[in-house]
Amino acid sequence: MVECDVEGCSNDADKVSRLSPEGFLVGTGNKAYSFREAYKRFSYCAGCHDGLMKSVWSRVSDSGDKSDDHVAPTAI
């Protein structure tokens, strides 16, 4: 089984996501013709995935500064 991609977590991963452990989409660097080809895949255990999704939701729903240059997961 694949291990969770979150640093310090050694649980078996049961979820796959295009969001990095920091909560951003990370480009593959290749010319891509689809969403699947454009972004790297990460593996997460259920607990880390839930925490990641809560973190992303807090960030995109916050009315604070959104001037960073990361692509929002909701932009696709």
PDB file of N, CA, C, O and CB in Angstrom:
ATOM      1  N   MET A   1       0.843  -1.179   0.000  1.00  0.00           N
ATOM      2  CA  MET A   1       0.000   0.000   0.000  1.00  0.00           C
ATOM      3  C   MET A   1       0.888   1.241   0.000  1.00  0.00           C
ATOM      4  O   MET A   1       2.018   1.198   0.485  1.00  0.00           O
ATOM      5  CB  MET A   1      -0.959  -0.001   1.220  1.00  0.00           C
ATOM      6  N   VAL A   2       0.387   2.325  -0.532  1.00  0.00           N
ATOM      7  CA  VAL A   2       1.118   3.586  -0.618  1.00  0.00           C
ATOM      8  C   VAL A   2       0.997   4.341   0.701  1.00  0.00           C
ATOM      9  O   VAL A   2      -0.057   4.331   1.337  1.00  0.00           O
ATOM     10  CB  VAL A   2       0.591   4.450  -1.790  1.00  0.00           C
ATOM     11  N   GLU A   3       2.089   4.999   1.109  1.00  0.00           N
ATOM     12  CA  GLU A   3       2.097   5.770   2.347  1.00  0.00           C
ATOM     13  C   GLU A   3       1.596   7.186   2.097  1.00  0.00           C
ATOM     14  O   GLU A   3       1.778   7.726   1.006  1.00  0.00           O
ATOM     15  CB  GLU A   3       3.506   5.803   2.953  1.00  0.00           C
ATOM     16  N   CYS A   4       0.977   7.783   3.085  1.00  0.00           N
ATOM     17  CA  CYS A   4       0.462   9.151   3.031  1.00  0.00           C
ATOM     18  C   CYS A   4       1.607  10.121   2.711  1.00  0.00           C
ATOM     19  O   CYS A   4       2.711   9.968   3.234  1.00  0.00           O
ATOM     20  CB  CYS A   4      -0.226   9.537   4.377  1.00  0.00           C
ATOM     21  N   ASP A   5       1.347  11.118   1.852  1.00  0.00           N
ATOM     22  CA  ASP A   5       2.361  12.088   1.430  1.00  0.00           C
ATOM     23  C   ASP A   5       2.580  13.233   2.420  1.00  0.00           C
ATOM     24  O   ASP A   5       3.446  14.078   2.191  1.00  0.00           O
ATOM     25  CB  ASP A   5       1.977  12.659   0.103  1.00  0.00           C
ATOM     26  N   VAL A   6       1.824  13.281   3.505  1.00  0.00           N
ATOM     27  CA  VAL A   6       2.010  14.345   4.493  1.00  0.00           C
ATOM     28  C   VAL A   6       3.247  14.013   5.322  1.00  0.00           C
ATOM     29  O   VAL A   6       3.383  12.901   5.832  1.00  0.00           O
ATOM     30  CB  VAL A   6       0.742  14.505   5.409  1.00  0.00           C
ATOM     31  N   GLU A   7       4.153  14.993   5.453  1.00  0.00           N
ATOM     32  CA  GLU A   7       5.391  14.793   6.199  1.00  0.00           C
ATOM     33  C   GLU A   7       5.080  14.405   7.647  1.00  0.00           C
ATOM     34  O   GLU A   7       4.291  15.062   8.327  1.00  0.00           O
ATOM     35  CB  GLU A   7       6.264  16.070   6.155  1.00  0.00           C
ATOM     36  N   GLY A   8       5.706  13.345   8.091  1.00  0.00           N
ATOM     37  CA  GLY A   8       5.512  12.888   9.460  1.00  0.00           C
ATOM     38  C   GLY A   8       4.388  11.883   9.636  1.00  0.00           C
ATOM     39  O   GLY A   8       4.231  11.313  10.716  1.00  0.00           O
ATOM     40  N   CYS A   9       3.606  11.657   8.596  1.00  0.00           N
ATOM     41  CA  CYS A   9       2.519  10.681   8.666  1.00  0.00           C
ATOM     42  C   CYS A   9       2.960   9.388   7.981  1.00  0.00           C
ATOM     43  O   CYS A   9       3.436   9.421   6.846  1.00  0.00           O
ATOM     44  CB  CYS A   9       1.220  11.240   8.005  1.00  0.00           C
ATOM     45  N   SER A  10       2.811   8.278   8.647  1.00  0.00           N
ATOM     46  CA  SER A  10       3.206   6.996   8.057  1.00  0.00           C
ATOM     47  C   SER A  10       2.013   6.073   7.836  1.00  0.00           C
ATOM     48  O   SER A  10       2.184   4.872   7.626  1.00  0.00           O
ATOM     49  CB  SER A  10       4.228   6.305   8.944  1.00  0.00           C
ATOM     50  N   ASN A  11       0.805   6.632   7.884  1.00  0.00           N
ATOM     51  CA  ASN A  11      -0.403   5.831   7.649  1.00  0.00           C
ATOM     52  C   ASN A  11      -0.503   5.435   6.181  1.00  0.00           C
ATOM     53  O   ASN A  11       0.066   6.088   5.306  1.00  0.00           O
ATOM     54  CB  ASN A  11      -1.666   6.610   8.077  1.00  0.00           C
ATOM     55  N   ASP A  12      -1.234   4.356   5.926  1.00  0.00           N
ATOM     56  CA  ASP A  12      -1.517   3.957   4.549  1.00  0.00           C
ATOM     57  C   ASP A  12      -2.466   4.968   3.929  1.00  0.00           C
ATOM     58  O   ASP A  12      -3.427   5.405   4.562  1.00  0.00           O
ATOM     59  CB  ASP A  12      -2.121   2.524   4.491  1.00  0.00           C
ATOM     60  N   ALA A  13      -2.189   5.332   2.698  1.00  0.00           N
ATOM     61  CA  ALA A  13      -3.029   6.294   1.982  1.00  0.00           C
ATOM     62  C   ALA A  13      -4.191   5.568   1.318  1.00  0.00           C
ATOM     63  O   ALA A  13      -4.021   4.506   0.719  1.00  0.00           O
ATOM     64  CB  ALA A  13      -2.202   7.072   0.927  1.00  0.00           C
ATOM     65  N   ASP A  14      -5.370   6.159   1.436  1.00  0.00           N
ATOM     66  CA  ASP A  14      -6.533   5.589   0.764  1.00  0.00           C
ATOM     67  C   ASP A  14      -7.254   6.620  -0.097  1.00  0.00           C
ATOM     68  O   ASP A  14      -8.308   6.330  -0.662  1.00  0.00           O
ATOM     69  CB  ASP A  14      -7.494   5.010   1.785  1.00  0.00           C
ATOM     70  N   LYS A  15      -6.685   7.831  -0.201  1.00  0.00           N
ATOM     71  CA  LYS A  15      -7.277   8.889  -1.020  1.00  0.00           C
ATOM     72  C   LYS A  15      -6.195   9.453  -1.938  1.00  0.00           C
ATOM     73  O   LYS A  15      -5.026   9.535  -1.561  1.00  0.00           O
ATOM     74  CB  LYS A  15      -7.901  10.018  -0.127  1.00  0.00           C
ATOM     75  N   VAL A  16      -6.599   9.837  -3.138  1.00  0.00           N
ATOM     76  CA  VAL A  16      -5.698  10.468  -4.101  1.00  0.00           C
ATOM     77  C   VAL A  16      -6.273  11.832  -4.425  1.00  0.00           C
ATOM     78  O   VAL A  16      -7.477  11.979  -4.637  1.00  0.00           O
ATOM     79  CB  VAL A  16      -5.522   9.596  -5.400  1.00  0.00           C
ATOM     80  N   SER A  17      -5.395  12.836  -4.461  1.00  0.00           N
ATOM     81  CA  SER A  17      -5.841  14.203  -4.702  1.00  0.00           C
ATOM     82  C   SER A  17      -4.834  14.924  -5.576  1.00  0.00           C
ATOM     83  O   SER A  17      -3.666  14.541  -5.629  1.00  0.00           O
ATOM     84  CB  SER A  17      -6.044  14.958  -3.377  1.00  0.00           C
ATOM     85  N   ARG A  18      -5.277  15.957  -6.256  1.00  0.00           N
ATOM     86  CA  ARG A  18      -4.379  16.829  -7.027  1.00  0.00           C
ATOM     87  C   ARG A  18      -3.865  17.967  -6.151  1.00  0.00           C
ATOM     88  O   ARG A  18      -3.019  18.746  -6.590  1.00  0.00           O
ATOM     89  CB  ARG A  18      -5.104  17.398  -8.275  1.00  0.00           C
ATOM     90  N   LEU A  19      -4.359  18.076  -4.926  1.00  0.00           N
ATOM     91  CA  LEU A  19      -3.887  19.115  -4.011  1.00  0.00           C
ATOM     92  C   LEU A  19      -2.648  18.627  -3.273  1.00  0.00           C
ATOM     93  O   LEU A  19      -2.609  17.503  -2.774  1.00  0.00           O
ATOM     94  CB  LEU A  19      -4.995  19.510  -3.007  1.00  0.00           C
ATOM     95  N   SER A  20      -1.635  19.491  -3.209  1.00  0.00           N
ATOM     96  CA  SER A  20      -0.417  19.162  -2.476  1.00  0.00           C
ATOM     97  C   SER A  20      -0.701  19.223  -0.974  1.00  0.00           C
ATOM     98  O   SER A  20      -1.752  19.719  -0.570  1.00  0.00           O
ATOM     99  CB  SER A  20       0.741  20.130  -2.861  1.00  0.00           C
ATOM    100  N   PRO A  21       0.213  18.730  -0.146  1.00  0.00           N
ATOM    101  CA  PRO A  21       0.018  18.833   1.304  1.00  0.00           C
ATOM    102  C   PRO A  21      -0.121  20.281   1.784  1.00  0.00           C
ATOM    103  O   PRO A  21      -0.645  20.518   2.873  1.00  0.00           O
ATOM    104  CB  PRO A  21       1.176  18.172   2.025  1.00  0.00           C
ATOM    105  N   GLU A  22       0.337  21.244   0.995  1.00  0.00           N
ATOM    106  CA  GLU A  22       0.171  22.658   1.335  1.00  0.00           C
ATOM    107  C   GLU A  22      -1.169  23.205   0.855  1.00  0.00           C
ATOM    108  O   GLU A  22      -1.512  24.350   1.152  1.00  0.00           O
ATOM    109  CB  GLU A  22       1.304  23.477   0.738  1.00  0.00           C
ATOM    110  N   GLY A  23      -1.929  22.397   0.115  1.00  0.00           N
ATOM    111  CA  GLY A  23      -3.254  22.805  -0.333  1.00  0.00           C
ATOM    112  C   GLY A  23      -3.292  23.507  -1.665  1.00  0.00           C
ATOM    113  O   GLY A  23      -4.262  24.202  -1.964  1.00  0.00           O
ATOM    114  N   PHE A  24      -2.245  23.343  -2.489  1.00  0.00           N
ATOM    115  CA  PHE A  24      -2.194  23.989  -3.798  1.00  0.00           C
ATOM    116  C   PHE A  24      -2.098  22.961  -4.909  1.00  0.00           C
ATOM    117  O   PHE A  24      -1.633  21.842  -4.692  1.00  0.00           O
ATOM    118  CB  PHE A  24      -1.016  24.952  -3.874  1.00  0.00           C
ATOM    119  N   LEU A  25      -2.536  23.342  -6.098  1.00  0.00           N
ATOM    120  CA  LEU A  25      -2.329  22.526  -7.278  1.00  0.00           C
ATOM    121  C   LEU A  25      -0.872  22.714  -7.704  1.00  0.00           C
ATOM    122  O   LEU A  25      -0.379  23.840  -7.756  1.00  0.00           O
ATOM    123  CB  LEU A  25      -3.330  22.913  -8.434  1.00  0.00           C
ATOM    124  N   VAL A  26      -0.184  21.608  -8.009  1.00  0.00           N
ATOM    125  CA  VAL A  26       1.219  21.670  -8.396  1.00  0.00           C
ATOM    126  C   VAL A  26       1.346  21.147  -9.815  1.00  0.00           C
ATOM    127  O   VAL A  26       1.019  19.994 -10.093  1.00  0.00           O
ATOM    128  CB  VAL A  26       2.116  20.855  -7.417  1.00  0.00           C
ATOM    129  N   GLY A  27       1.825  22.004 -10.717  1.00  0.00           N
ATOM    130  CA  GLY A  27       1.948  21.625 -12.121  1.00  0.00           C
ATOM    131  C   GLY A  27       2.980  20.542 -12.336  1.00  0.00           C
ATOM    132  O   GLY A  27       3.961  20.447 -11.598  1.00  0.00           O
ATOM    133  N   THR A  28       2.753  19.717 -13.362  1.00  0.00           N
ATOM    134  CA  THR A  28       3.701  18.659 -13.703  1.00  0.00           C
ATOM    135  C   THR A  28       4.880  19.205 -14.496  1.00  0.00           C
ATOM    136  O   THR A  28       5.938  18.579 -14.551  1.00  0.00           O
ATOM    137  CB  THR A  28       3.005  17.558 -14.496  1.00  0.00           C
ATOM    138  N   GLY A  29       4.699  20.380 -15.115  1.00  0.00           N
ATOM    139  CA  GLY A  29       5.762  20.945 -15.929  1.00  0.00           C
ATOM    140  C   GLY A  29       5.746  20.443 -17.353  1.00  0.00           C
ATOM    141  O   GLY A  29       6.538  20.893 -18.181  1.00  0.00           O
ATOM    142  N   ASN A  30       4.858  19.519 -17.648  1.00  0.00           N
ATOM    143  CA  ASN A  30       4.747  18.987 -19.010  1.00  0.00           C
ATOM    144  C   ASN A  30       3.645  19.720 -19.762  1.00  0.00           C
ATOM    145  O   ASN A  30       2.738  20.292 -19.157  1.00  0.00           O
ATOM    146  CB  ASN A  30       4.465  17.464 -18.989  1.00  0.00           C
ATOM    147  N   LYS A  31       3.735  19.696 -21.083  1.00  0.00           N
ATOM    148  CA  LYS A  31       2.622  20.223 -21.858  1.00  0.00           C
ATOM    149  C   LYS A  31       1.444  19.293 -21.613  1.00  0.00           C
ATOM    150  O   LYS A  31       1.535  18.087 -21.841  1.00  0.00           O
ATOM    151  CB  LYS A  31       2.971  20.334 -23.396  1.00  0.00           C
ATOM    152  N   ALA A  32       0.362  19.850 -21.157  1.00  0.00           N
ATOM    153  CA  ALA A  32      -0.775  19.022 -20.765  1.00  0.00           C
ATOM    154  C   ALA A  32      -1.995  19.398 -21.581  1.00  0.00           C
ATOM    155  O   ALA A  32      -2.232  20.569 -21.877  1.00  0.00           O
ATOM    156  CB  ALA A  32      -1.069  19.167 -19.264  1.00  0.00           C
ATOM    157  N   TYR A  33      -2.758  18.389 -21.935  1.00  0.00           N
ATOM    158  CA  TYR A  33      -3.973  18.603 -22.707  1.00  0.00           C
ATOM    159  C   TYR A  33      -5.226  18.376 -21.870  1.00  0.00           C
ATOM    160  O   TYR A  33      -6.343  18.539 -22.361  1.00  0.00           O
ATOM    161  CB  TYR A  33      -3.989  17.690 -23.916  1.00  0.00           C
ATOM    162  N   SER A  34      -5.043  18.003 -20.616  1.00  0.00           N
ATOM    163  CA  SER A  34      -6.185  17.794 -19.744  1.00  0.00           C
ATOM    164  C   SER A  34      -5.778  18.080 -18.298  1.00  0.00           C
ATOM    165  O   SER A  34      -4.593  18.166 -17.975  1.00  0.00           O
ATOM    166  CB  SER A  34      -6.733  16.352 -19.890  1.00  0.00           C
ATOM    167  N   PHE A  35      -6.774  18.222 -17.451  1.00  0.00           N
ATOM    168  CA  PHE A  35      -6.545  18.446 -16.028  1.00  0.00           C
ATOM    169  C   PHE A  35      -5.721  17.306 -15.433  1.00  0.00           C
ATOM    170  O   PHE A  35      -4.833  17.541 -14.614  1.00  0.00           O
ATOM    171  CB  PHE A  35      -7.883  18.585 -15.281  1.00  0.00           C
ATOM    172  N   ARG A  36      -6.013  16.082 -15.841  1.00  0.00           N
ATOM    173  CA  ARG A  36      -5.308  14.918 -15.300  1.00  0.00           C
ATOM    174  C   ARG A  36      -3.826  14.964 -15.586  1.00  0.00           C
ATOM    175  O   ARG A  36      -3.021  14.544 -14.755  1.00  0.00           O
ATOM    176  CB  ARG A  36      -5.888  13.647 -15.862  1.00  0.00           C
ATOM    177  N   GLU A  37      -3.448  15.471 -16.757  1.00  0.00           N
ATOM    178  CA  GLU A  37      -2.040  15.537 -17.134  1.00  0.00           C
ATOM    179  C   GLU A  37      -1.340  16.754 -16.547  1.00  0.00           C
ATOM    180  O   GLU A  37      -0.119  16.753 -16.397  1.00  0.00           O
ATOM    181  CB  GLU A  37      -1.909  15.552 -18.638  1.00  0.00           C
ATOM    182  N   ALA A  38      -2.097  17.786 -16.216  1.00  0.00           N
ATOM    183  CA  ALA A  38      -1.504  19.071 -15.838  1.00  0.00           C
ATOM    184  C   ALA A  38      -0.970  19.113 -14.414  1.00  0.00           C
ATOM    185  O   ALA A  38      -0.032  19.860 -14.136  1.00  0.00           O
ATOM    186  CB  ALA A  38      -2.512  20.152 -16.009  1.00  0.00           C
ATOM    187  N   TYR A  39      -1.540  18.336 -13.510  1.00  0.00           N
ATOM    188  CA  TYR A  39      -1.196  18.463 -12.095  1.00  0.00           C
ATOM    189  C   TYR A  39      -0.767  17.138 -11.486  1.00  0.00           C
ATOM    190  O   TYR A  39      -1.295  16.080 -11.827  1.00  0.00           O
ATOM    191  CB  TYR A  39      -2.370  19.019 -11.322  1.00  0.00           C
ATOM    192  N   LYS A  40       0.198  17.214 -10.581  1.00  0.00           N
ATOM    193  CA  LYS A  40       0.702  16.034  -9.877  1.00  0.00           C
ATOM    194  C   LYS A  40      -0.374  15.458  -8.972  1.00  0.00           C
ATOM    195  O   LYS A  40      -1.306  16.151  -8.564  1.00  0.00           O
ATOM    196  CB  LYS A  40       1.956  16.382  -9.058  1.00  0.00           C
ATOM    197  N   ARG A  41      -0.226  14.180  -8.670  1.00  0.00           N
ATOM    198  CA  ARG A  41      -1.152  13.488  -7.774  1.00  0.00           C
ATOM    199  C   ARG A  41      -0.463  13.221  -6.445  1.00  0.00           C
ATOM    200  O   ARG A  41       0.733  12.933  -6.403  1.00  0.00           O
ATOM    201  CB  ARG A  41      -1.653  12.162  -8.405  1.00  0.00           C
ATOM    202  N   PHE A  42      -1.218  13.318  -5.368  1.00  0.00           N
ATOM    203  CA  PHE A  42      -0.717  13.067  -4.021  1.00  0.00           C
ATOM    204  C   PHE A  42      -1.626  12.061  -3.345  1.00  0.00           C
ATOM    205  O   PHE A  42      -2.821  11.993  -3.637  1.00  0.00           O
ATOM    206  CB  PHE A  42      -0.632  14.379  -3.194  1.00  0.00           C
ATOM    207  N   SER A  43      -1.053  11.277  -2.438  1.00  0.00           N
ATOM    208  CA  SER A  43      -1.802  10.257  -1.706  1.00  0.00           C
ATOM    209  C   SER A  43      -1.938  10.657  -0.248  1.00  0.00           C
ATOM    210  O   SER A  43      -0.990  11.155   0.359  1.00  0.00           O
ATOM    211  CB  SER A  43      -1.115   8.882  -1.822  1.00  0.00           C
ATOM    212  N   TYR A  44      -3.126  10.438   0.314  1.00  0.00           N
ATOM    213  CA  TYR A  44      -3.409  10.834   1.693  1.00  0.00           C
ATOM    214  C   TYR A  44      -4.186   9.752   2.430  1.00  0.00           C
ATOM    215  O   TYR A  44      -4.983   9.019   1.844  1.00  0.00           O
ATOM    216  CB  TYR A  44      -4.189  12.148   1.720  1.00  0.00           C
ATOM    217  N   CYS A  45      -3.931   9.675   3.732  1.00  0.00           N
ATOM    218  CA  CYS A  45      -4.802   8.868   4.582  1.00  0.00           C
ATOM    219  C   CYS A  45      -6.072   9.698   4.822  1.00  0.00           C
ATOM    220  O   CYS A  45      -6.083  10.894   4.530  1.00  0.00           O
ATOM    221  CB  CYS A  45      -4.087   8.467   5.953  1.00  0.00           C
ATOM    222  N   ALA A  46      -7.109   9.099   5.334  1.00  0.00           N
ATOM    223  CA  ALA A  46      -8.390   9.805   5.517  1.00  0.00           C
ATOM    224  C   ALA A  46      -8.247  11.011   6.448  1.00  0.00           C
ATOM    225  O   ALA A  46      -8.809  12.070   6.170  1.00  0.00           O
ATOM    226  CB  ALA A  46      -9.449   8.844   6.077  1.00  0.00           C
ATOM    227  N   GLY A  47      -7.503  10.867   7.548  1.00  0.00           N
ATOM    228  CA  GLY A  47      -7.353  11.961   8.505  1.00  0.00           C
ATOM    229  C   GLY A  47      -6.626  13.160   7.922  1.00  0.00           C
ATOM    230  O   GLY A  47      -7.048  14.300   8.116  1.00  0.00           O
ATOM    231  N   CYS A  48      -5.536  12.911   7.210  1.00  0.00           N
ATOM    232  CA  CYS A  48      -4.772  14.010   6.602  1.00  0.00           C
ATOM    233  C   CYS A  48      -5.569  14.666   5.474  1.00  0.00           C
ATOM    234  O   CYS A  48      -5.509  15.883   5.298  1.00  0.00           O
ATOM    235  CB  CYS A  48      -3.418  13.494   6.064  1.00  0.00           C
ATOM    236  N   HIS A  49      -6.314  13.863   4.711  1.00  0.00           N
ATOM    237  CA  HIS A  49      -7.131  14.427   3.637  1.00  0.00           C
ATOM    238  C   HIS A  49      -8.219  15.325   4.203  1.00  0.00           C
ATOM    239  O   HIS A  49      -8.470  16.406   3.670  1.00  0.00           O
ATOM    240  CB  HIS A  49      -7.755  13.312   2.792  1.00  0.00           C
ATOM    241  N   ASP A  50      -8.866  14.891   5.276  1.00  0.00           N
ATOM    242  CA  ASP A  50      -9.898  15.719   5.917  1.00  0.00           C
ATOM    243  C   ASP A  50      -9.306  17.038   6.411  1.00  0.00           C
ATOM    244  O   ASP A  50      -9.905  18.098   6.227  1.00  0.00           O
ATOM    245  CB  ASP A  50     -10.549  14.958   7.093  1.00  0.00           C
ATOM    246  N   GLY A  51      -8.127  16.974   7.040  1.00  0.00           N
ATOM    247  CA  GLY A  51      -7.467  18.180   7.513  1.00  0.00           C
ATOM    248  C   GLY A  51      -7.088  19.114   6.381  1.00  0.00           C
ATOM    249  O   GLY A  51      -7.224  20.332   6.499  1.00  0.00           O
ATOM    250  N   LEU A  52      -6.610  18.541   5.276  1.00  0.00           N
ATOM    251  CA  LEU A  52      -6.257  19.338   4.101  1.00  0.00           C
ATOM    252  C   LEU A  52      -7.483  20.047   3.540  1.00  0.00           C
ATOM    253  O   LEU A  52      -7.422  21.233   3.217  1.00  0.00           O
ATOM    254  CB  LEU A  52      -5.618  18.451   3.020  1.00  0.00           C
ATOM    255  N   MET A  53      -8.591  19.330   3.424  1.00  0.00           N
ATOM    256  CA  MET A  53      -9.799  19.932   2.860  1.00  0.00           C
ATOM    257  C   MET A  53     -10.335  21.038   3.763  1.00  0.00           C
ATOM    258  O   MET A  53     -10.823  22.050   3.259  1.00  0.00           O
ATOM    259  CB  MET A  53     -10.875  18.864   2.642  1.00  0.00           C
ATOM    260  N   LYS A  54     -10.259  20.876   5.070  1.00  0.00           N
ATOM    261  CA  LYS A  54     -10.683  21.936   5.998  1.00  0.00           C
ATOM    262  C   LYS A  54      -9.795  23.157   5.837  1.00  0.00           C
ATOM    263  O   LYS A  54     -10.282  24.288   5.847  1.00  0.00           O
ATOM    264  CB  LYS A  54     -10.644  21.437   7.461  1.00  0.00           C
ATOM    265  N   SER A  55      -8.500  22.936   5.690  1.00  0.00           N
ATOM    266  CA  SER A  55      -7.547  24.034   5.514  1.00  0.00           C
ATOM    267  C   SER A  55      -7.821  24.794   4.221  1.00  0.00           C
ATOM    268  O   SER A  55      -7.827  26.025   4.213  1.00  0.00           O
ATOM    269  CB  SER A  55      -6.109  23.501   5.516  1.00  0.00           C
ATOM    270  N   VAL A  56      -8.045  24.072   3.134  1.00  0.00           N
ATOM    271  CA  VAL A  56      -8.323  24.705   1.843  1.00  0.00           C
ATOM    272  C   VAL A  56      -9.627  25.474   1.917  1.00  0.00           C
ATOM    273  O   VAL A  56      -9.707  26.604   1.433  1.00  0.00           O
ATOM    274  CB  VAL A  56      -8.381  23.655   0.714  1.00  0.00           C
ATOM    275  N   TRP A  57     -10.643  24.886   2.509  1.00  0.00           N
ATOM    276  CA  TRP A  57     -11.933  25.576   2.610  1.00  0.00           C
ATOM    277  C   TRP A  57     -11.800  26.864   3.412  1.00  0.00           C
ATOM    278  O   TRP A  57     -12.373  27.890   3.043  1.00  0.00           O
ATOM    279  CB  TRP A  57     -12.985  24.659   3.256  1.00  0.00           C
ATOM    280  N   SER A  58     -11.047  26.814   4.505  1.00  0.00           N
ATOM    281  CA  SER A  58     -10.837  28.015   5.317  1.00  0.00           C
ATOM    282  C   SER A  58     -10.143  29.100   4.494  1.00  0.00           C
ATOM    283  O   SER A  58     -10.495  30.276   4.585  1.00  0.00           O
ATOM    284  CB  SER A  58     -10.005  27.681   6.575  1.00  0.00           C
ATOM    285  N   ARG A  59      -9.162  28.700   3.696  1.00  0.00           N
ATOM    286  CA  ARG A  59      -8.403  29.666   2.894  1.00  0.00           C
ATOM    287  C   ARG A  59      -9.255  30.299   1.801  1.00  0.00           C
ATOM    288  O   ARG A  59      -9.205  31.514   1.608  1.00  0.00           O
ATOM    289  CB  ARG A  59      -7.193  28.991   2.270  1.00  0.00           C
ATOM    290  N   VAL A  60     -10.031  29.497   1.086  1.00  0.00           N
ATOM    291  CA  VAL A  60     -10.811  30.058  -0.026  1.00  0.00           C
ATOM    292  C   VAL A  60     -12.055  30.784   0.452  1.00  0.00           C
ATOM    293  O   VAL A  60     -12.585  31.622  -0.279  1.00  0.00           O
ATOM    294  CB  VAL A  60     -11.208  28.960  -0.993  1.00  0.00           C
ATOM    295  N   SER A  61     -12.541  30.493   1.655  1.00  0.00           N
ATOM    296  CA  SER A  61     -13.737  31.172   2.143  1.00  0.00           C
ATOM    297  C   SER A  61     -13.401  32.402   2.983  1.00  0.00           C
ATOM    298  O   SER A  61     -14.289  33.185   3.321  1.00  0.00           O
ATOM    299  CB  SER A  61     -14.580  30.210   2.957  1.00  0.00           C
ATOM    300  N   ASP A  62     -12.115  32.574   3.322  1.00  0.00           N
ATOM    301  CA  ASP A  62     -11.676  33.739   4.097  1.00  0.00           C
ATOM    302  C   ASP A  62     -11.651  34.970   3.200  1.00  0.00           C
ATOM    303  O   ASP A  62     -11.264  34.882   2.035  1.00  0.00           O
ATOM    304  CB  ASP A  62     -10.276  33.494   4.725  1.00  0.00           C
ATOM    305  N   SER A  63     -12.056  36.106   3.729  1.00  0.00           N
ATOM    306  CA  SER A  63     -12.089  37.326   2.919  1.00  0.00           C
ATOM    307  C   SER A  63     -10.747  38.053   2.918  1.00  0.00           C
ATOM    308  O   SER A  63     -10.656  39.170   2.408  1.00  0.00           O
ATOM    309  CB  SER A  63     -13.176  38.261   3.429  1.00  0.00           C
ATOM    310  N   GLY A  64      -9.708  37.443   3.476  1.00  0.00           N
ATOM    311  CA  GLY A  64      -8.383  38.063   3.565  1.00  0.00           C
ATOM    312  C   GLY A  64      -7.687  38.178   2.222  1.00  0.00           C
ATOM    313  O   GLY A  64      -8.315  38.067   1.169  1.00  0.00           O
ATOM    314  N   ASP A  65      -6.390  38.401   2.273  1.00  0.00           N
ATOM    315  CA  ASP A  65      -5.557  38.627   1.089  1.00  0.00           C
ATOM    316  C   ASP A  65      -5.537  37.404   0.182  1.00  0.00           C
ATOM    317  O   ASP A  65      -5.210  36.306   0.633  1.00  0.00           O
ATOM    318  CB  ASP A  65      -4.132  38.990   1.503  1.00  0.00           C
ATOM    319  N   LYS A  66      -5.876  37.577  -1.064  1.00  0.00           N
ATOM    320  CA  LYS A  66      -5.852  36.499  -2.048  1.00  0.00           C
ATOM    321  C   LYS A  66      -4.916  36.871  -3.204  1.00  0.00           C
ATOM    322  O   LYS A  66      -5.152  36.485  -4.348  1.00  0.00           O
ATOM    323  CB  LYS A  66      -7.283  36.206  -2.573  1.00  0.00           C
ATOM    324  N   SER A  67      -3.861  37.618  -2.896  1.00  0.00           N
ATOM    325  CA  SER A  67      -2.985  38.118  -3.944  1.00  0.00           C
ATOM    326  C   SER A  67      -1.828  37.180  -4.266  1.00  0.00           C
ATOM    327  O   SER A  67      -0.986  37.518  -5.098  1.00  0.00           O
ATOM    328  CB  SER A  67      -2.447  39.452  -3.550  1.00  0.00           C
ATOM    329  N   ASP A  68      -1.760  35.999  -3.624  1.00  0.00           N
ATOM    330  CA  ASP A  68      -0.657  35.102  -3.971  1.00  0.00           C
ATOM    331  C   ASP A  68      -0.873  34.559  -5.383  1.00  0.00           C
ATOM    332  O   ASP A  68      -1.959  34.683  -5.948  1.00  0.00           O
ATOM    333  CB  ASP A  68      -0.541  33.935  -2.942  1.00  0.00           C
ATOM    334  N   ASP A  69       0.165  33.963  -5.935  1.00  0.00           N
ATOM    335  CA  ASP A  69       0.076  33.524  -7.322  1.00  0.00           C
ATOM    336  C   ASP A  69      -0.264  32.051  -7.489  1.00  0.00           C
ATOM    337  O   ASP A  69      -0.059  31.491  -8.566  1.00  0.00           O
ATOM    338  CB  ASP A  69       1.357  33.806  -8.009  1.00  0.00           C
ATOM    339  N   HIS A  70      -0.784  31.408  -6.434  1.00  0.00           N
ATOM    340  CA  HIS A  70      -1.179  30.006  -6.538  1.00  0.00           C
ATOM    341  C   HIS A  70      -2.559  29.905  -7.181  1.00  0.00           C
ATOM    342  O   HIS A  70      -3.432  30.741  -6.952  1.00  0.00           O
ATOM    343  CB  HIS A  70      -1.177  29.329  -5.144  1.00  0.00           C
ATOM    344  N   VAL A  71      -2.731  28.876  -7.981  1.00  0.00           N
ATOM    345  CA  VAL A  71      -4.029  28.616  -8.589  1.00  0.00           C
ATOM    346  C   VAL A  71      -4.937  28.044  -7.512  1.00  0.00           C
ATOM    347  O   VAL A  71      -4.593  27.061  -6.856  1.00  0.00           O
ATOM    348  CB  VAL A  71      -3.908  27.641  -9.813  1.00  0.00           C
ATOM    349  N   ALA A  72      -6.081  28.655  -7.335  1.00  0.00           N
ATOM    350  CA  ALA A  72      -7.042  28.165  -6.341  1.00  0.00           C
ATOM    351  C   ALA A  72      -7.600  26.831  -6.800  1.00  0.00           C
ATOM    352  O   ALA A  72      -7.844  26.648  -7.993  1.00  0.00           O
ATOM    353  CB  ALA A  72      -8.190  29.188  -6.116  1.00  0.00           C
ATOM    354  N   PRO A  73      -7.811  25.886  -5.877  1.00  0.00           N
ATOM    355  CA  PRO A  73      -8.374  24.596  -6.277  1.00  0.00           C
ATOM    356  C   PRO A  73      -9.761  24.739  -6.881  1.00  0.00           C
ATOM    357  O   PRO A  73     -10.213  23.855  -7.609  1.00  0.00           O
ATOM    358  CB  PRO A  73      -8.432  23.662  -5.088  1.00  0.00           C
ATOM    359  N   THR A  74     -10.438  25.836  -6.590  1.00  0.00           N
ATOM    360  CA  THR A  74     -11.779  26.041  -7.144  1.00  0.00           C
ATOM    361  C   THR A  74     -11.741  26.737  -8.500  1.00  0.00           C
ATOM    362  O   THR A  74     -12.795  26.980  -9.087  1.00  0.00           O
ATOM    363  CB  THR A  74     -12.624  26.852  -6.177  1.00  0.00           C
ATOM    364  N   ALA A  75     -10.558  27.064  -9.013  1.00  0.00           N
ATOM    365  CA  ALA A  75     -10.449  27.804 -10.271  1.00  0.00           C
ATOM    366  C   ALA A  75     -10.612  26.897 -11.477  1.00  0.00           C
ATOM    367  O   ALA A  75     -10.872  27.375 -12.581  1.00  0.00           O
ATOM    368  CB  ALA A  75      -9.114  28.518 -10.345  1.00  0.00           C
ATOM    369  N   ILE A  76     -10.464  25.609 -11.282  1.00  0.00           N
ATOM    370  CA  ILE A  76     -10.491  24.683 -12.407  1.00  0.00           C
ATOM    371  C   ILE A  76     -11.907  24.231 -12.700  1.00  0.00           C
ATOM    372  O   ILE A  76     -12.125  23.445 -13.621  1.00  0.00           O
ATOM    373  CB  ILE A  76      -9.602  23.478 -12.131  1.00  0.00           C
TER     374      ILE A  76
END
